[in-house]
Amino acid sequence: KTSTAQSKFGGTSIFFDGNGDYLVSPSNSAFQFGTGDFTIEAWVYIPTGISGSYAAICDIRSNPQGNGAVLFKLNSSRQLGYYGATETNTTATVPLSTWTHVAISRSSGTTRLFISGDLSATVADGDNKSINGCYIGRVYDNAHPAFSGYIDELRITKGVARYTESFTPPAAAFPNYGQPVEVQPVEVI
C-alpha cells in the first residue's frame, strides 16, 4: 500500500508488510532485455531484518532457474543480490532504518551491483533476458517471504546501463520520461 510513514521523495512510498502484499505488472516487452544493457534501481528502507533466505525487491522470472530472467533481492544478511544466469551477492550490506539507493546495471555483458552508489559486486552476464512479467516485493511463485519495508523510486530501464562505476545516488525524484508503462508508483522506462 502507499504509505506516508516513510518516503525518500514526494511524501509517499510503497509499504510492504512482509505478509504477502506485492505489485505485479502484466507481461510487457519492456522487461525483455535480451542480451542488451539494463538498469534496475530503487530506494529501499528496511526497518527490520530480512525473513528467510532472501526477499525480492524486483523479480522478473517465471521459473526457479535464473536463465532468461532477473531477480533483484536482499538476502538474510541484507546483502544485495542478483540472480540471473548465475547468482552474485555483495559483501557490503544495506543498513537498517535508512533510505538506501540500490542498483543493478548491465553494460556490455557485465552486471554490476551498487549500494549507495558504491560498486559492490561485478559478474560476467551475457544471458538472454527473455522473461516479460515483473513482481515487485515478492518472488514470482511466492516461495520466499515477501519484502518487508518501503520501496520508493523503483526504476527499470531497458537498453541503458546507467551505472558502470561508483556514483552519487540521485538527489531528487526521477523525471518522468516520455510514455512510461506504469504500475503506480513503479515506473518502467
Disulfide bonds with the S-S distance in Angstrom:
none
